[in-house]
Amino acid sequence: MSGKNYLDLMQFFEGYVRNYRRLNLTGDHNRSMMTNREIDYFANLGEMLGFDSFVEDSKFDKIKNRSRPMDLAWWRWDSLGDMEHYDHLALHLERENSFNKDLDTIDKLFSETENEYIPHNVIGIQTLNSNEKIEELNKVVKGRNSCQQSKVLMVYRYPDVEKELERVSAYLFTPRKADVAKHAVCKRDDFGYWFMCFEKEYKFYEAKTAKKEVQLL
């Protein structure tokens, strides 16, 4: 056993998809504002689950010999144990909207650091310009995690030009367990607000809409 406390990260992804419309994001919001809303969502989730959430929390990188802030950290407090220190870093989350910073995001999630800053769980949410690099990035993640042994959820968001929407693919990596993947879509509704739903739901909606159109002919 690794001794780590793994969380149900895929369930967190399902909640992220179901609640995305509640972030009230429109086409008028820039990437920075979208990133902040998403980080705030997970910060609030952490607090509701009993963790202490910190945005831009410091984390020392031994290789770079400097601190590199985490977009979001969940710290676990053990009220029955040491009253002066946190029990462990439960989650390190990074949200990156720049296409060319995908490897940097992974590097931050799996940086060589002090033992107490090694996260038990990590979530990386990365915007890409296509799905072509996903397999390559996942190989890098699994390679880096072979030492860290965290439970990992990588979420990639990329455009589908033909369908005029964005795809959201989530991959769960747990040490010594089979990988799991789930897929969703993200698009704007009739009022311009971004929402998400799972791919199967969207396909069902498309089929239902197509059937109605045929009936009207």
Secondary structure per residue as TSV (DSSP state, phi and psi in degrees):
chain	resnum	aa	ss	phi	psi
A	1	M	-	360.0	145.6
A	2	S	-	-81.6	-19.3
A	3	G	-	81.1	3.7
A	4	K	-	-92.3	151.7
A	5	N	-	-98.5	99.1
A	6	Y	-	-83.7	140.0
A	7	L	-	-101.6	163.6
A	8	D	-	-84.1	77.6
A	9	L	H	-65.9	-33.9
A	10	M	H	-68.0	-31.3
A	11	Q	H	-66.6	-35.8
A	12	F	H	-62.7	-38.8
A	13	F	H	-64.0	-41.2
A	14	E	H	-61.8	-41.0
A	15	G	H	-65.9	-38.0
A	16	Y	H	-59.8	-43.7
A	17	V	H	-66.6	-48.7
A	18	R	H	-64.1	-31.7
A	19	N	T	-102.2	5.6
A	20	Y	G	-61.0	-36.5
A	21	R	G	-60.4	-28.9
A	22	R	G	-70.1	-11.2
A	23	L	G	-75.1	-12.4
A	24	N	-	55.3	48.3
A	25	L	-	-98.7	135.3
A	26	T	B	-123.8	179.6
A	27	G	T	-66.3	-14.5
A	28	D	T	-81.5	-14.5
A	29	H	S	-82.6	133.5
A	30	N	-	-81.6	175.6
A	31	R	H	-61.6	-38.7
A	32	S	H	-63.1	-41.7
A	33	M	H	-67.7	-37.6
A	34	M	H	-64.7	-42.4
A	35	T	H	-60.6	-45.8
A	36	N	H	-62.4	-40.8
A	37	R	H	-64.0	-41.5
A	38	E	H	-68.1	-40.8
A	39	I	H	-64.1	-41.8
A	40	D	H	-60.9	-37.7
A	41	Y	H	-59.1	-48.3
A	42	F	H	-72.8	-29.8
A	43	A	H	-64.0	-44.9
A	44	N	H	-65.4	-38.8
A	45	L	H	-60.4	-44.4
A	46	G	H	-60.2	-43.5
A	47	E	H	-63.1	-40.2
A	48	M	H	-67.8	-25.1
A	49	L	T	-88.5	0.6
A	50	G	T	97.8	6.4
A	51	F	-	-92.3	163.4
A	52	D	E	-95.5	120.2
A	53	S	E	-98.8	134.4
A	54	F	E	-132.0	127.1
A	55	V	E	-92.8	138.4
A	56	E	E	56.3	43.7
A	57	D	E	-77.4	143.6
A	58	S	-	-74.0	148.3
A	59	K	-	-152.6	118.7
A	60	F	E	-78.5	130.2
A	61	D	E	-101.3	112.4
A	62	K	T	-66.5	-35.0
A	63	I	T	-69.0	-44.6
A	64	K	T	-85.6	-10.5
A	65	N	T	58.3	41.4
A	66	R	E	-159.9	164.5
A	67	S	E	-81.2	137.2
A	68	R	-	-125.5	108.5
A	69	P	-	-59.7	140.3
A	70	M	E	-83.5	136.7
A	71	D	E	-55.6	-42.1
A	72	L	E	-151.9	138.2
A	73	A	E	-130.4	135.8
A	74	W	E	-107.2	121.7
A	75	W	E	-107.2	138.1
A	76	R	E	-96.9	122.9
A	77	W	-	-101.3	128.4
A	78	D	-	-105.5	101.3
A	79	S	T	-68.0	-15.5
A	80	L	T	-96.3	-4.4
A	81	G	S	-111.4	-133.7
A	82	D	-	-67.0	119.9
A	83	M	S	-84.1	-5.6
A	84	E	S	-105.2	-15.4
A	85	H	S	-133.7	151.8
A	86	Y	-	-71.1	151.9
A	87	D	S	-70.2	-45.6
A	88	H	E	-167.7	163.7
A	89	L	E	-83.9	104.7
A	90	A	E	-74.0	-35.9
A	91	L	E	-151.5	136.6
A	92	H	E	-119.5	121.7
A	93	L	E	-119.4	137.3
A	94	E	E	-125.0	134.4
A	95	R	E	-122.7	117.8
A	96	E	E	-128.2	126.8
A	97	N	-	-100.6	-9.1
A	98	S	-	-86.6	125.9
A	99	F	G	-57.5	-39.3
A	100	N	G	-84.9	8.9
A	101	K	G	-112.9	21.2
A	102	D	H	-63.5	-44.9
A	103	L	H	-70.5	-31.8
A	104	D	H	-66.0	-37.5
A	105	T	H	-61.0	-46.1
A	106	I	H	-63.2	-40.6
A	107	D	H	-61.4	-38.4
A	108	K	H	-68.9	-37.9
A	109	L	H	-69.2	-27.7
A	110	F	T	-123.0	32.0
A	111	S	-	-69.9	151.7
A	112	E	-	-76.8	120.1
A	113	T	-	-143.9	-176.3
A	114	E	-	-67.2	150.6
A	115	N	G	-54.1	-40.9
A	116	E	G	-71.5	-10.6
A	117	Y	G	-104.0	7.2
A	118	I	-	-80.2	116.2
A	119	P	-	-74.8	144.0
A	120	H	S	-75.5	-28.6
A	121	N	E	-138.4	145.3
A	122	V	E	-135.0	145.4
A	123	I	E	-129.1	126.8
A	124	G	E	-119.2	123.7
A	125	I	E	-115.5	112.2
A	126	Q	E	-125.1	128.2
A	127	T	E	-85.4	133.0
A	128	L	-	-123.2	163.1
A	129	N	S	-90.6	-6.6
A	130	S	S	-166.8	176.9
A	131	N	S	-93.4	6.5
A	132	E	T	-66.1	-28.8
A	133	K	T	-93.9	-2.9
A	134	I	H	-59.4	-48.1
A	135	E	H	-60.2	-43.3
A	136	E	H	-63.4	-44.7
A	137	L	H	-64.8	-39.4
A	138	N	H	-64.6	-34.3
A	139	K	H	-64.6	-39.8
A	140	V	H	-64.3	-43.5
A	141	V	H	-59.0	-49.3
A	142	K	H	-65.9	-34.5
A	143	G	H	-65.8	-44.6
A	144	R	H	-68.9	-33.2
A	145	N	H	-80.2	-9.3
A	146	S	H	-61.7	-26.0
A	147	C	H	-94.9	-42.3
A	148	Q	H	-72.4	-35.6
A	149	Q	-	61.2	39.6
A	150	S	-	-89.3	163.2
A	151	K	E	-86.0	132.2
A	152	V	E	-125.9	133.5
A	153	L	E	-122.2	115.5
A	154	M	E	-107.4	126.4
A	155	V	E	-118.5	123.9
A	156	Y	E	-116.0	131.4
A	157	R	E	-117.9	125.8
A	158	Y	E	-149.3	155.1
A	159	P	E	-78.5	147.2
A	160	D	E	-117.6	95.4
A	161	V	T	-63.8	-40.0
A	162	E	T	-62.2	-42.3
A	163	K	T	-88.3	-7.1
A	164	E	T	57.8	49.8
A	165	L	E	-152.5	-175.5
A	166	E	E	-121.0	142.3
A	167	R	E	-94.8	145.9
A	168	V	E	-130.8	111.1
A	169	S	E	-113.5	128.4
A	170	A	E	-115.3	134.9
A	171	Y	E	-127.3	126.9
A	172	L	E	-107.1	126.2
A	173	F	E	-121.1	118.0
A	174	T	-	-121.6	129.3
A	175	P	T	-51.8	129.9
A	176	R	T	66.3	21.2
A	177	K	S	-132.6	160.1
A	178	A	-	-68.1	146.9
A	179	D	-	-70.7	150.3
A	180	V	E	-128.7	141.1
A	181	A	E	-132.7	143.0
A	182	K	E	-137.4	150.7
A	183	H	E	-130.8	140.2
A	184	A	E	-134.7	172.7
A	185	V	E	-124.5	154.6
A	186	C	E	-134.4	127.0
A	187	K	E	-153.7	172.8
A	188	R	E	-94.8	140.9
A	189	D	-	-81.5	-173.4
A	190	D	T	-64.1	-18.0
A	191	F	T	-101.1	4.4
A	192	G	S	90.5	5.8
A	193	Y	B	-92.7	138.9
A	194	W	E	-73.3	136.0
A	195	F	E	-139.6	163.0
A	196	M	E	-126.3	152.4
A	197	C	E	-151.2	162.6
A	198	F	E	-75.6	153.1
A	199	E	H	-56.4	-41.6
A	200	K	H	-62.8	-39.1
A	201	E	H	-64.9	-40.8
A	202	Y	H	-67.7	-38.8
A	203	K	H	-64.5	-38.8
A	204	F	H	-63.3	-42.2
A	205	Y	H	-63.4	-42.8
A	206	E	H	-61.4	-44.5
A	207	A	H	-64.7	-40.3
A	208	K	H	-65.8	-41.0
A	209	T	H	-66.2	-42.6
A	210	A	H	-63.1	-38.2
A	211	K	H	-64.3	-40.9
A	212	K	H	-64.5	-39.8
A	213	E	H	-64.7	-37.9
A	214	V	H	-65.6	-40.4
A	215	Q	H	-65.4	-27.4
A	216	L	H	-81.1	-14.1
A	217	L	-	-72.3	360.0
